[in-house]
């Protein structure tokens, strides 16, 4: 780090404008996400390079040049005015250097003054990648149980450097399943929408990368007359009804309608193109519905629902293909299908979701995961015991 960094709270406008100036950042680090998590006290923080060392070009900037931001969510412990300070899939800083302490020390010092007993963050740094063919072969191989058992297509030097530095600085890596909140997935499945030279891929190229079943299902949905359209906010109730049906069928706990209404309002107020509702209908019946989010060049499939009836018309494939095509048209570099588990055991019930995503021909991507830095070790230990008892 050539110049010192300072950190202070920043305005929502400063935070939003910085995110807009970057190629991409996680939607969980946008200031709008604070409104989606009202049970957490939110704070926007910014890193500044020392103005005195940057010359006259930064005159007028009280603290120098804004070079990084973070959305911090403070969650209070029961009966104590102490907080877990959480930066989901963040902060938005330069992770490529070899002096992370210069970035993290002022953050920790500030959060300590805010009553944090620990800091949790999720560096948005890739550590390993696997091709769809590698994942498919791993599922077919009885000796393979986890993604980590398969030699990766690529190991990231930047990711390895970040992990080594975090260990040296006393941060502790968390298991993917645990967490004070739901936690963010360490393994995602993504479709690259640009080639190795950074040039946009064509629809035909992306489609040809999918397996035969996906291509056949997309064609079948089209032949069956499935129509996919962008939905309005008023259609969130229809989405939620189908989502609740999906939750009952697939045995997960659904979020309430109010959660999606809040998310839609908050993200669309920040940027009208940030969140979209997609609806797939067959002869007037809603057969699949999804929520997509985009920040800069990164597009996410965030939530999905599908009907048990009319599954043969392949509404889920049709709506995904519509979202992928829209992401391509919008100039996205990545279409992110979000989390997968690490299991490749063919007998594991989670493997069906992986197989669905693998069919798109993308890549399994491992991130650095979530990391904690205990500030008050006694309270942090009690917090871990509380979590263990809870689940």
C-alpha positions in Angstrom: 0.0 0.0 0.0 1.7 3.2 -1.2 -0.4 5.6 0.8 -2.2 5.4 4.2 -5.9 4.5 4.3 -8.4 6.0 6.7 -12.0 4.9 7.2 -15.2 6.7 8.2 -18.9 6.4 7.8 -20.1 7.6 4.5 -23.5 8.7 3.1 -25.8 6.4 1.2 -25.2 8.6 -1.9 -21.4 8.2 -1.7 -21.8 4.5 -1.2 -24.2 4.1 -4.1 -22.1 6.2 -6.5 -19.0 4.2 -5.7 -20.7 0.9 -6.4 -22.0 2.4 -9.7 -18.4 3.4 -10.7 -17.2 -0.2 -10.5 -17.6 -3.1 -12.9 -19.6 -5.1 -10.4 -20.1 -5.7 -6.7 -22.3 -8.1 -4.7 -25.9 -6.8 -4.3 -25.5 -7.6 -0.6 -23.0 -4.7 -0.4 -25.3 -2.1 -2.0 -26.8 0.5 0.4 -30.3 -0.6 -0.7 -29.7 -4.0 0.9 -29.9 -2.4 4.4 -33.6 -1.9 3.9 -34.0 -5.6 3.2 -32.5 -6.4 6.6 -34.3 -4.1 9.1 -33.5 -6.3 12.0 -29.8 -5.3 11.6 -28.6 -1.8 12.2 -26.9 -0.7 8.9 -23.9 1.5 8.4 -22.1 2.5 5.2 -18.3 2.9 5.6 -15.7 4.2 3.2 -11.9 3.9 2.8 -10.0 7.0 1.8 -6.4 7.4 0.6 -4.6 10.1 2.5 -5.2 13.4 0.6 -1.9 14.9 1.5 0.0 12.3 -0.4 -2.1 12.5 -3.6 -1.3 16.1 -4.7 -3.5 18.8 -5.8 -5.9 16.6 -7.8 -7.8 15.6 -4.7 -8.3 19.2 -3.4 -11.8 19.5 -2.1 -11.9 15.9 -0.8 -11.9 16.2 3.0 -10.4 12.8 3.4 -8.8 12.2 0.1 -10.0 9.8 -2.6 -12.7 7.2 -1.8 -11.2 3.9 -2.8 -13.4 1.3 -1.1 -16.8 0.9 0.6 -18.6 -1.6 2.8 -22.2 -2.2 4.0 -21.9 -3.2 7.7 -24.9 -4.9 9.3 -24.8 -4.7 13.1 -26.8 -7.5 14.9 -27.3 -7.0 18.6 -26.8 -9.9 21.0 -29.7 -10.8 23.2 -29.7 -8.6 26.4 -26.3 -7.1 25.6 -25.3 -3.9 23.8 -22.8 -5.8 21.9 -22.9 -6.5 18.2 -21.8 -8.9 15.5 -20.6 -6.6 12.6 -21.3 -8.4 9.3 -20.2 -7.5 5.8 -21.9 -10.0 3.6 -19.9 -10.8 0.4 -17.8 -7.7 1.2 -16.3 -5.3 1.7 -15.8 -3.7 -1.7 -12.1 -3.1 -1.6 -9.0 -4.0 -3.6 -8.4 -7.6 -2.5 -5.5 -8.2 -5.0 -2.7 -6.6 -2.9 -0.4 -8.2 -0.3 -1.2 -5.7 2.5 -4.8 -6.5 3.6 -4.0 -5.3 7.1 -3.9 -1.7 5.7 -7.5 -2.2 4.7 -8.8 -4.3 7.6 -7.1 -2.6 10.6 -9.0 0.7 10.2 -12.3 -1.2 9.7 -11.8 -3.3 12.8 -10.8 -0.2 14.9 -13.9 1.6 13.8 -16.3 -1.3 14.4 -14.8 -1.7 17.9 -15.9 1.8 18.7 -19.4 0.8 17.5 -19.6 -2.0 20.2 -18.7 -4.9 17.9 -17.6 -8.1 19.8 -16.6 -9.6 16.4 -16.5 -8.8 12.7 -17.7 -11.2 10.1 -17.0 -10.7 6.4 -17.2 -12.7 3.1 -14.3 -11.7 0.8 -15.7 -11.7 -2.8 -12.6 -13.6 -4.0 -12.6 -16.8 -6.0 -10.2 -19.6 -4.8 -11.0 -22.5 -7.2 -13.1 -23.3 -10.3 -14.4 -26.5 -11.9 -15.9 -27.1 -15.3 -19.4 -28.5 -15.8 -17.8 -31.7 -17.2 -15.6 -32.1 -14.1 -18.6 -31.8 -11.8 -20.6 -34.2 -13.9 -17.7 -36.7 -13.8 -17.4 -36.3 -10.1 -21.1 -37.1 -9.5 -20.7 -40.3 -11.7 -17.5 -41.4 -9.8 -18.5 -43.4 -6.7 -15.1 -42.6 -5.0 -15.8 -38.9 -5.1 -18.0 -37.4 -2.4 -17.2 -33.7 -2.4 -16.2 -31.1 -5.0 -12.9 -30.7 -3.2 -12.0 -34.3 -4.1 -11.9 -33.2 -7.8 -8.7 -31.5 -9.0 -9.9 -28.0 -10.0 -9.8 -26.5 -13.5 -8.1 -23.4 -12.0 -6.6 -22.3 -8.6 -6.6 -18.6 -7.9 -3.3 -17.2 -6.7 -5.2 -14.1 -5.5 -7.6 -16.2 -3.5 -4.7 -18.2 -1.9 -2.9 -14.9 -1.0 -6.1 -13.5 0.6 -6.6 -16.7 2.7 -3.0 -16.8 3.8 -3.1 -13.1 4.9 -6.4 -13.6 6.8 -4.9 -16.5 8.7 -1.9 -14.4 9.6 -4.1 -11.5 10.8 -6.0 -13.8 13.2 -9.3 -14.2 11.2 -11.1 -17.5 11.5 -12.8 -19.2 8.6 -16.4 -20.3 9.3 -18.1 -23.4 8.1 -20.5 -22.8 5.2 -23.5 -24.2 7.1 -23.1 -22.2 10.3 -23.8 -18.6 10.9 -25.6 -16.0 12.9 -27.6 -15.3 9.8 -28.3 -17.8 7.0 -24.8 -17.2 5.8 -23.8 -16.9 2.2 -22.8 -19.8 0.0 -19.2 -20.6 -0.4 -19.8 -22.6 -3.6 -21.8 -21.0 -6.5 -22.5 -22.1 -10.0 -21.9 -19.5 -12.7 -22.1 -19.2 -16.5 -19.4 -17.0 -18.0 -21.0 -14.6 -20.6 -17.7 -13.4 -22.0 -14.9 -15.5 -23.5 -11.3 -15.6 -22.2 -10.5 -12.4 -24.1 -13.4 -10.6 -22.4 -15.5 -10.6 -25.6 -19.3 -11.2 -25.2 -20.4 -14.7 -26.0 -23.3 -15.2 -28.4 -26.7 -16.7 -27.5 -25.8 -19.6 -29.8 -22.5 -20.2 -28.0 -24.0 -20.2 -24.6 -26.8 -22.5 -25.7 -24.3 -24.9 -27.3 -22.5 -25.1 -24.0 -25.5 -26.5 -22.3 -26.1 -30.2 -22.1 -28.5 -32.0 -24.4 -31.3 -32.2 -21.8 -31.2 -28.5 -21.2 -31.3 -27.7 -24.9 -34.1 -30.1 -25.5 -36.1 -28.7 -22.5 -35.8 -25.2 -23.8 -37.0 -26.3 -27.2 -39.8 -28.2 -25.6 -41.0 -25.2 -23.6 -41.0 -23.1 -26.7 -42.9 -25.7 -28.7 -45.4 -26.2 -25.9 -46.2 -22.5 -26.0 -44.6 -21.4 -22.7 -44.5 -17.6 -22.6 -41.9 -15.8 -20.4 -42.4 -12.1 -19.6 -41.1 -9.6 -17.1 -43.5 -9.2 -14.2 -44.7 -6.1 -12.5 -44.5 -5.4 -8.7 -48.2 -6.3 -8.5 -47.4 -9.8 -9.6 -45.2 -10.5 -6.5 -48.2 -12.1 -4.9 -48.6 -14.6 -7.7 -44.8 -15.3 -7.5 -45.1 -15.8 -3.7 -48.0 -18.1 -4.0 -46.0 -20.4 -6.3 -42.9 -20.0 -4.2 -44.8 -21.1 -1.1 -46.1 -24.1 -3.0 -42.5 -24.9 -4.1 -41.3 -24.6 -0.4 -44.0 -27.1 0.7 -43.1 -29.5 -2.0 -39.3 -29.2 -1.6 -39.3 -29.0 2.2 -37.8 -25.6 2.9 -39.1 -22.6 5.0 -40.4 -19.9 2.7 -39.8 -16.2 3.3 -42.9 -14.0 3.7 -44.4 -11.9 0.9 -43.4 -8.8 2.7 -39.7 -9.7 2.4 -39.9 -9.8 -1.4 -42.0 -6.6 -1.5 -39.4 -4.8 0.6 -36.5 -6.2 -1.5 -38.2 -5.2 -4.8 -39.0 -1.7 -3.6 -35.5 -1.1 -2.1 -33.4 -2.4 -5.0 -35.6 -0.9 -7.7 -35.5 2.5 -5.9 -31.7 2.4 -6.0 -31.6 1.4 -9.7 -34.6 0.6 -11.9 -32.7 -2.2 -13.6 -31.4 -3.8 -10.4 -34.2 -6.3 -9.7 -36.6 -8.1 -12.1 -39.5 -10.5 -11.7 -39.8 -13.1 -14.4 -43.0 -15.1 -15.0 -43.4 -18.2 -17.2 -47.0 -19.1 -18.2 -48.5 -21.9 -20.1 -52.1 -21.3 -21.4 -52.5 -18.7 -18.7 -51.2 -20.9 -15.9 -48.1 -19.7 -14.0 -45.7 -22.6 -14.2 -42.4 -20.9 -13.1 -41.4 -17.6 -11.6 -38.0 -16.2 -10.6 -36.3 -13.1 -9.2 -33.1 -11.8 -10.9 -30.7 -9.1 -9.6 -28.0 -7.3 -11.5 -25.2 -5.0 -10.3 -23.0 -3.8 -13.1 -21.7 -6.8 -15.1 -22.9 -9.4 -12.7 -26.4 -11.0 -12.9 -27.8 -13.3 -10.3 -30.7 -15.8 -10.3 -31.8 -15.1 -6.7 -35.1 -16.9 -6.0 -37.2 -19.4 -8.0 -40.5 -21.2 -7.9 -42.1 -23.8 -10.1 -45.5 -25.6 -10.2 -45.8 -29.3 -9.6 -48.4 -29.5 -12.4 -47.4 -29.1 -16.0 -43.8 -29.8 -15.2 -43.6 -31.5 -18.7 -43.8 -28.1 -20.4 -40.4 -27.2 -18.8 -41.2 -23.7 -17.5 -38.1 -23.6 -15.2 -35.8 -24.1 -18.2 -37.7 -21.5 -20.2 -37.5 -18.8 -17.6 -33.8 -19.4 -16.9 -33.0 -19.2 -20.7 -35.0 -15.9 -20.8 -33.0 -14.5 -17.9 -29.7 -15.6 -19.4 -30.5 -14.0 -22.7 -31.5 -10.8 -20.9 -28.2 -10.8 -19.0 -26.3 -11.1 -22.3 -28.3 -8.3 -23.8 -27.6 -6.1 -20.7 -23.8 -6.6 -21.1 -23.4 -8.9 -18.1 -20.1 -10.8 -17.8 -21.5 -13.5 -15.5 -24.8 -15.2 -15.0 -24.8 -16.5 -11.4 -27.1 -19.3 -10.4 -26.0 -18.8 -6.7 -25.3 -21.5 -4.2 -24.6 -25.2 -4.5 -23.5 -27.5 -1.7 -20.1 -29.2 -1.9 -21.6 -32.7 -2.1 -21.1 -34.7 -5.3 -22.6 -37.9 -3.6 -25.2 -39.2 -6.1 -27.3 -40.4 -3.1 -27.4 -36.9 -1.5 -30.7 -35.2 -1.9 -28.9 -31.9 -2.7 -27.2 -33.3 -5.8 -30.4 -32.8 -7.9 -30.0 -29.0 -7.6 -26.3 -29.3 -8.7 -27.3 -31.5 -11.7 -29.9 -28.9 -12.8 -27.3 -26.1 -12.6 -24.5 -28.2 -14.2 -26.7 -28.7 -17.2 -26.2 -25.0 -18.1 -22.6 -25.7 -19.0 -21.1 -23.2 -16.6 -18.6 -23.5 -13.8 -18.6 -24.4 -10.1 -16.9 -21.6 -8.3 -15.5 -21.6 -4.8 -15.1 -18.3 -2.9 -13.0 -17.6 0.1 -16.0 -18.1 2.4 -16.9 -16.2 5.5 -14.4 -15.2 8.2 -14.7 -14.0 11.7 -12.3 -11.8 13.8 -13.1 -12.0 17.5 -12.7 -8.6 19.2 -13.9 -9.7 22.6 -12.9 -13.3 22.9 -15.1 -14.1 25.9 -18.3 -12.8 24.3 -17.4 -14.4 21.0 -16.9 -17.8 22.7 -20.3 -17.4 24.4 -21.8 -16.4 21.0 -20.4 -19.6 19.4 -22.0 -21.7 22.2 -25.3 -19.9 21.7 -25.2 -20.8 18.0 -24.3 -24.4 18.7 -27.2 -24.8 21.1 -29.6 -23.1 18.6 -28.9 -25.4 15.7 
